[in-house]
């Protein structure tokens, strides 16, 4: 039986391939940012790191959910 990854984490392999950094490094950057709101962080990833909206949204959603953020 194959476990299919669903939700935001399903984007992780593509994010790593496309932007050349492991997910743990992206999460560290998000936690180090002075920004705390979901859409602020998405905009920051898009502007400062050239990330597409879907990838940025998935990464922020997963990171904030893990840390109990909004």
Long-range contacts (C-beta under 8 A, 24 or more apart in sequence): 7-58, 7-62, 8-57, 8-58, 8-59, 8-61, 8-62, 8-65, 9-58, 9-62, 10-58, 11-54, 11-55, 11-58, 11-59, 12-58, 14-55, 15-51, 15-55, 15-58, 15-59, 18-52, 18-55, 19-49, 19-50, 19-51, 19-55, 23-59, 26-59, 26-63, 27-59, 27-63, 27-66, 30-59, 30-60, 30-63, 31-63, 31-67, 36-69, 36-70, 37-70, 38-64, 38-69, 38-70
